[in-house]
């Protein structure tokens, strides 16, 4: 019995120490504010690469899954995670949406947090199609918003505001974005983190970072 206790007790103390250390780090950590000059230049539009401060997500006006206008004013007083997907995507998008389900479940009671998903195929993904997709992933559409609308507006947001896509283009008919990136944005419209939406480990970090960011506003 003594030999077992000599193993179990130190193990429990070690686990407790790790938990306390994690809580201390989490409670005292502050997320960085990303300027375009700090981000992988492959992701940043050429005209933004030398910007060192004061980057904000551009104002926009799009349409949500209910056919209603959704614009920058709807994000006032909110922080959020955003992604770019399309409903017929057979590869990374189902994984991304499943990971966002996890995020939604974890923070379902956080009133000032949203998830914003933009379709990159607005010519196919009408509000009605997006609504069906939202139902497929059990999205609470008061908190997880699906957006469609002008293609150039969406693509400019991805490339020049969120820096979520590595491809270049003009948002025209032949242009296409396919990205696994999630981007965390604060209430001041500043970028606070980037995550791989197909990686459970990366989304685990996003879930922690959302809590850290929420603490800034307490």
PEZIFEN-V546911 format. One record per residue. N is the residue number from 0. BURIAL is I if it has 16 or more other C-alpha atoms within 10 Angstrom, else O. D_CENTER is the distance of its C-alpha to the mean C-alpha in whole Angstrom. Layout:
n->N burial->BURIAL d_center->D_CENTER
n->N burial->BURIAL d_center->D_CENTER
This chain:
n->0 burial->O d_center->50
n->1 burial->O d_center->50
n->2 burial->O d_center->49
n->3 burial->O d_center->46
n->4 burial->O d_center->45
n->5 burial->O d_center->45
n->6 burial->O d_center->42
n->7 burial->O d_center->40
n->8 burial->O d_center->40
n->9 burial->O d_center->39
n->10 burial->O d_center->36
n->11 burial->O d_center->35
n->12 burial->O d_center->36
n->13 burial->O d_center->33
n->14 burial->O d_center->31
n->15 burial->O d_center->31
n->16 burial->O d_center->31
n->17 burial->O d_center->28
n->18 burial->O d_center->26
n->19 burial->O d_center->28
n->20 burial->O d_center->27
n->21 burial->O d_center->23
n->22 burial->O d_center->23
n->23 burial->O d_center->25
n->24 burial->O d_center->22
n->25 burial->O d_center->19
n->26 burial->O d_center->21
n->27 burial->O d_center->22
n->28 burial->O d_center->19
n->29 burial->O d_center->17
n->30 burial->O d_center->14
n->31 burial->O d_center->15
n->32 burial->O d_center->15
n->33 burial->I d_center->14
n->34 burial->I d_center->17
n->35 burial->I d_center->17
n->36 burial->O d_center->20
n->37 burial->O d_center->18
n->38 burial->O d_center->16
n->39 burial->O d_center->17
n->40 burial->O d_center->20
n->41 burial->O d_center->19
n->42 burial->I d_center->16
n->43 burial->I d_center->17
n->44 burial->I d_center->19
n->45 burial->O d_center->23
n->46 burial->O d_center->24
n->47 burial->I d_center->21
n->48 burial->I d_center->21
n->49 burial->O d_center->24
n->50 burial->O d_center->22
n->51 burial->O d_center->22
n->52 burial->O d_center->21
n->53 burial->O d_center->20
n->54 burial->I d_center->17
n->55 burial->I d_center->15
n->56 burial->I d_center->13
n->57 burial->O d_center->16
n->58 burial->O d_center->17
n->59 burial->O d_center->17
n->60 burial->I d_center->19
n->61 burial->I d_center->18
n->62 burial->I d_center->19
n->63 burial->I d_center->17
n->64 burial->I d_center->18
n->65 burial->I d_center->21
n->66 burial->I d_center->22
n->67 burial->O d_center->22
n->68 burial->O d_center->21
n->69 burial->I d_center->17
n->70 burial->O d_center->17
n->71 burial->O d_center->16
n->72 burial->O d_center->19
n->73 burial->O d_center->17
n->74 burial->I d_center->14
n->75 burial->O d_center->17
n->76 burial->O d_center->17
n->77 burial->I d_center->13
n->78 burial->I d_center->10
n->79 burial->I d_center->7
n->80 burial->I d_center->3
n->81 burial->I d_center->4
n->82 burial->I d_center->6
n->83 burial->I d_center->9
n->84 burial->I d_center->12
n->85 burial->I d_center->15
n->86 burial->I d_center->17
n->87 burial->O d_center->20
n->88 burial->O d_center->18
n->89 burial->O d_center->20
n->90 burial->O d_center->18
n->91 burial->O d_center->15
n->92 burial->I d_center->13
n->93 burial->I d_center->15
n->94 burial->I d_center->14
n->95 burial->I d_center->10
n->96 burial->I d_center->11
n->97 burial->I d_center->13
n->98 burial->I d_center->10
n->99 burial->I d_center->8
n->100 burial->I d_center->12
n->101 burial->O d_center->12
n->102 burial->I d_center->9
n->103 burial->I d_center->11
n->104 burial->O d_center->14
n->105 burial->O d_center->14
n->106 burial->I d_center->13
n->107 burial->O d_center->15
n->108 burial->O d_center->17
n->109 burial->O d_center->15
n->110 burial->O d_center->16
n->111 burial->I d_center->14
n->112 burial->I d_center->11
n->113 burial->I d_center->9
n->114 burial->I d_center->7
n->115 burial->I d_center->7
n->116 burial->I d_center->8
n->117 burial->I d_center->11
n->118 burial->I d_center->14
n->119 burial->I d_center->15
n->120 burial->I d_center->19
n->121 burial->I d_center->19
n->122 burial->O d_center->23
n->123 burial->O d_center->23
n->124 burial->I d_center->20
n->125 burial->I d_center->22
n->126 burial->I d_center->21
n->127 burial->O d_center->23
n->128 burial->O d_center->21
n->129 burial->I d_center->18
n->130 burial->I d_center->19
n->131 burial->O d_center->21
n->132 burial->I d_center->18
n->133 burial->I d_center->16
n->134 burial->O d_center->19
n->135 burial->O d_center->19
n->136 burial->O d_center->16
n->137 burial->O d_center->18
n->138 burial->I d_center->15
n->139 burial->O d_center->16
n->140 burial->I d_center->16
n->141 burial->O d_center->16
n->142 burial->I d_center->13
n->143 burial->I d_center->11
n->144 burial->I d_center->12
n->145 burial->I d_center->13
n->146 burial->I d_center->14
n->147 burial->I d_center->17
n->148 burial->I d_center->19
n->149 burial->O d_center->21
n->150 burial->I d_center->20
n->151 burial->I d_center->20
n->152 burial->I d_center->18
n->153 burial->I d_center->15
n->154 burial->I d_center->16
n->155 burial->I d_center->17
n->156 burial->I d_center->13
n->157 burial->I d_center->12
n->158 burial->I d_center->15
n->159 burial->I d_center->16
n->160 burial->I d_center->13
n->161 burial->I d_center->10
n->162 burial->I d_center->12
n->163 burial->I d_center->10
n->164 burial->I d_center->13
n->165 burial->I d_center->16
n->166 burial->O d_center->19
n->167 burial->I d_center->21
n->168 burial->O d_center->22
n->169 burial->O d_center->23
n->170 burial->I d_center->21
n->171 burial->O d_center->25
n->172 burial->O d_center->26
n->173 burial->O d_center->26
n->174 burial->O d_center->23
n->175 burial->I d_center->20
n->176 burial->I d_center->16
n->177 burial->I d_center->15
n->178 burial->I d_center->12
n->179 burial->I d_center->10
n->180 burial->I d_center->8
n->181 burial->I d_center->4
n->182 burial->I d_center->4
n->183 burial->I d_center->5
n->184 burial->I d_center->8
n->185 burial->I d_center->11
n->186 burial->I d_center->13
n->187 burial->O d_center->15
n->188 burial->I d_center->13
n->189 burial->I d_center->12
n->190 burial->I d_center->10
n->191 burial->I d_center->10
n->192 burial->I d_center->8
n->193 burial->I d_center->7
n->194 burial->I d_center->7
n->195 burial->I d_center->9
n->196 burial->I d_center->8
n->197 burial->I d_center->12
n->198 burial->O d_center->13
n->199 burial->I d_center->13
n->200 burial->O d_center->14
n->201 burial->O d_center->11
n->202 burial->I d_center->9
n->203 burial->O d_center->12
n->204 burial->O d_center->11
n->205 burial->I d_center->8
n->206 burial->I d_center->10
n->207 burial->O d_center->13
n->208 burial->I d_center->11
n->209 burial->I d_center->10
n->210 burial->O d_center->13
n->211 burial->I d_center->14
n->212 burial->I d_center->13
n->213 burial->O d_center->14
n->214 burial->O d_center->18
n->215 burial->O d_center->18
n->216 burial->O d_center->18
n->217 burial->O d_center->21
